[in-house]
Amino acid sequence: MGSQEPKAVTINVTGFKKFQGIAHNPTETIVNNLKNFVESKGLLPAGVTLRSCTVLETAGSGALPVLLKVLKSGISGIDTKNEHVIWLHLGVDGGARKFTLEQQAVNEASFFCPDELGWQPMRQPIVADDGGIFRKRQTTCSIEAILRFLKNKGYAAMTSNDAGLFICNYVYYQSLRFAEQKGHKSLFVHVPLFSTINEETQMQFVASLLEAIASTC
């Protein structure tokens, strides 16, 4: 019996615009420049398609229709039987000194400040039908293998079980739910500010992250 051809890998990436306390969100710069960066340097592995790079409003409920539209458009026309589809979401942690791979999201929105559309929920379920604020959803990405790959490349990286209760967790929970419904995968990664780890290093990191994700599908 002949061996099967490996499935192609399609990756969709999102970042965020500014929000309170972060006037210049590094993920906006990374996502806007990522496609040109990996293509011009030949960093995209064979069999991997970087399908979309989208910068989201840093908002929850009010921006949900846009998020859902982005999620649906990212799989339009894809043959999911022959392709792995992965959602990679990037967010900034202003106090971080390492890259952080988030293993899960919780069904709770408790915002420490209003989002960019003025919404500030407290202890509200993100998805009311999902069984309350203690419901958790975990990534199905091979997160430990991805971490090892990145550390072998020399990056300061770690895993976390707490994506916070602000927009990052909100988007991650929605994405994990969508991915589960469609048979896809989703991963959220927090990055530091450019003043902590410079832009060039962060661009190289995300390129390596794409490679790590593709090699561990």
C-alpha positions as CSV (number, residue, x, y, z in Angstrom):
1,M,0.0,0.0,0.0
2,G,1.5,3.4,-1.0
3,S,2.0,6.1,1.6
4,Q,-0.5,9.0,1.6
5,E,0.7,12.4,0.6
6,P,0.8,14.8,3.6
7,K,-2.0,17.2,3.8
8,A,-1.4,20.8,2.7
9,V,-1.4,23.4,5.5
10,T,-3.4,26.6,5.4
11,I,-2.7,29.2,8.1
12,N,-4.8,32.3,8.8
13,V,-3.2,34.9,11.1
14,T,-4.8,37.7,13.1
15,G,-3.5,40.6,15.2
16,F,-5.0,43.6,16.9
17,K,-5.1,47.4,16.7
18,K,-4.3,49.7,19.5
19,F,-6.1,49.6,22.9
20,Q,-5.9,51.4,26.2
21,G,-2.3,51.5,27.4
22,I,-0.9,50.2,24.1
23,A,-0.8,53.0,21.6
24,H,1.2,50.9,19.1
25,N,0.3,47.3,19.1
26,P,3.2,45.2,17.7
27,T,0.8,42.6,16.4
28,E,-0.7,45.1,14.0
29,T,2.8,45.7,12.5
30,I,3.6,42.0,12.4
31,V,0.4,40.9,10.7
32,N,0.4,43.7,8.2
33,N,4.0,42.9,7.1
34,L,4.0,39.1,7.6
35,K,3.1,37.9,4.1
36,N,5.7,40.1,2.4
37,F,8.3,39.2,5.0
38,V,8.0,35.4,4.7
39,E,7.6,35.4,0.9
40,S,10.5,37.8,0.2
41,K,12.8,35.8,2.4
42,G,11.6,32.4,1.3
43,L,10.6,31.5,4.8
44,L,7.3,29.8,4.1
45,P,7.7,26.0,4.2
46,A,6.7,23.9,1.2
47,G,3.1,22.9,1.3
48,V,2.1,25.8,3.6
49,T,-0.2,28.6,2.4
50,L,-0.5,31.8,4.4
51,R,-4.1,32.5,3.3
52,S,-5.0,35.6,5.3
53,C,-3.4,38.2,7.6
54,T,-6.1,40.3,9.3
55,V,-5.9,43.0,11.9
56,L,-8.9,43.0,14.3
57,E,-10.4,45.8,16.3
58,T,-9.5,45.4,19.9
59,A,-13.1,44.8,20.9
60,G,-15.4,42.0,22.0
61,S,-19.1,41.7,21.4
62,G,-19.4,44.8,19.1
63,A,-16.7,43.4,16.8
64,L,-18.0,39.8,16.9
65,P,-19.7,40.0,13.4
66,V,-16.4,41.1,11.9
67,L,-14.5,38.3,13.6
68,L,-17.0,35.6,12.5
69,K,-16.8,37.0,8.9
70,V,-13.0,36.7,9.1
71,L,-13.2,33.2,10.4
72,K,-15.6,32.1,7.6
73,S,-13.8,33.9,4.8
74,G,-10.5,32.2,5.9
75,I,-11.9,28.8,4.9
76,S,-14.0,29.7,1.9
77,G,-13.3,27.3,-0.9
78,I,-10.9,25.1,1.0
79,D,-11.0,21.3,0.7
80,T,-10.8,20.5,4.4
81,K,-10.4,16.8,3.6
82,N,-7.0,17.5,2.1
83,E,-5.8,20.5,4.0
84,H,-5.0,21.3,7.7
85,V,-6.6,24.6,8.5
86,I,-5.0,26.5,11.4
87,W,-5.9,29.8,13.0
88,L,-3.0,31.7,14.6
89,H,-4.0,34.7,16.7
90,L,-1.4,37.1,18.0
91,G,-1.9,39.5,20.9
92,V,0.5,41.7,22.9
93,D,1.3,41.3,26.6
94,G,2.9,44.6,27.6
95,G,4.7,43.1,30.6
96,A,6.0,40.0,28.9
97,R,9.7,39.2,28.3
98,K,9.0,35.9,26.4
99,F,6.7,34.7,23.7
100,T,3.8,32.8,25.3
101,L,1.8,30.0,23.7
102,E,-1.7,30.0,25.2
103,Q,-3.1,26.5,25.8
104,Q,-6.7,27.4,26.5
105,A,-9.4,30.0,26.8
106,V,-12.3,30.3,29.2
107,N,-15.9,31.3,28.6
108,E,-15.7,34.5,30.6
109,A,-15.5,38.1,29.7
110,S,-14.4,40.3,32.6
111,F,-12.7,43.4,31.0
112,F,-10.3,45.5,33.2
113,C,-11.2,48.5,31.0
114,P,-13.7,49.2,28.2
115,D,-12.8,47.8,24.9
116,E,-12.2,50.1,21.9
117,L,-16.0,50.1,21.2
118,G,-16.8,51.0,24.9
119,W,-17.9,47.6,26.1
120,Q,-16.9,46.5,29.6
121,P,-18.5,43.2,30.7
122,M,-17.9,41.6,34.1
123,R,-18.3,37.9,34.7
124,Q,-20.3,37.4,31.5
125,P,-20.2,34.2,29.4
126,I,-18.7,34.8,26.0
127,V,-21.1,32.2,24.6
128,A,-24.2,31.9,26.7
129,D,-25.1,28.5,25.3
130,D,-21.7,27.0,26.3
131,G,-22.6,26.3,30.0
132,G,-21.4,29.3,32.0
133,I,-18.2,31.1,32.7
134,F,-16.2,28.1,33.9
135,R,-16.3,26.3,30.6
136,K,-12.8,26.0,29.0
137,R,-11.7,25.2,25.5
138,Q,-8.2,23.9,24.8
139,T,-6.1,24.1,21.7
140,T,-5.6,20.9,19.7
141,C,-2.3,22.1,18.3
142,S,0.7,20.1,19.5
143,I,1.8,22.9,21.8
144,E,4.7,21.1,23.5
145,A,6.2,20.1,20.2
146,I,5.8,23.7,18.9
147,L,7.5,25.0,22.1
148,R,10.4,22.6,21.7
149,F,10.8,23.6,18.0
150,L,10.9,27.3,19.0
151,K,13.3,26.8,21.9
152,N,15.6,24.8,19.6
153,K,15.6,27.9,17.3
154,G,16.8,30.0,20.3
155,Y,13.6,31.8,21.1
156,A,12.6,32.6,24.7
157,A,9.2,31.0,24.8
158,M,6.8,29.4,27.3
159,T,3.3,28.0,27.6
160,S,0.4,29.4,29.7
161,N,-3.0,28.3,30.9
162,D,-4.3,31.9,31.3
163,A,-4.9,34.1,28.3
164,G,-6.5,36.7,30.5
165,L,-10.2,37.7,30.5
166,F,-9.9,40.6,28.0
167,I,-10.1,40.6,24.2
168,C,-7.3,38.0,23.6
169,N,-9.2,35.4,25.6
170,Y,-12.5,36.5,24.0
171,V,-11.2,36.1,20.5
172,Y,-9.4,32.8,21.3
173,Y,-12.5,31.3,22.9
174,Q,-14.6,32.2,19.8
175,S,-11.9,30.8,17.5
176,L,-11.4,27.6,19.4
177,R,-15.2,27.0,19.3
178,F,-15.3,27.7,15.6
179,A,-12.3,25.5,14.9
180,E,-13.9,22.6,16.9
181,Q,-17.1,22.9,14.8
182,K,-15.1,22.9,11.5
183,G,-12.5,20.3,12.4
184,H,-9.7,22.9,12.4
185,K,-7.1,24.1,14.9
186,S,-6.5,27.3,16.7
187,L,-3.6,28.8,18.6
188,F,-3.2,32.1,20.4
189,V,0.3,33.5,21.1
190,H,1.1,36.5,23.2
191,V,4.2,38.6,22.1
192,P,6.1,41.3,24.0
193,L,6.4,44.9,23.1
194,F,9.0,45.9,20.5
195,S,10.8,47.7,23.2
196,T,11.4,44.4,24.9
197,I,12.0,42.2,21.8
198,N,12.7,44.1,18.6
199,E,10.6,44.0,15.5
200,E,13.0,42.0,13.3
201,T,13.3,39.3,16.0
202,Q,9.6,39.1,16.4
203,M,9.0,38.8,12.6
204,Q,11.6,36.0,12.5
205,F,9.8,34.4,15.5
206,V,6.4,34.4,13.8
207,A,8.0,33.0,10.6
208,S,9.5,30.2,12.8
209,L,6.1,29.8,14.5
210,L,4.4,29.1,11.1
211,E,7.1,26.5,10.4
212,A,6.6,24.9,13.8
213,I,2.8,24.7,13.4
214,A,3.1,23.2,9.9
215,S,5.7,20.6,11.0
216,T,3.6,19.4,14.0
217,C,0.1,19.1,12.3
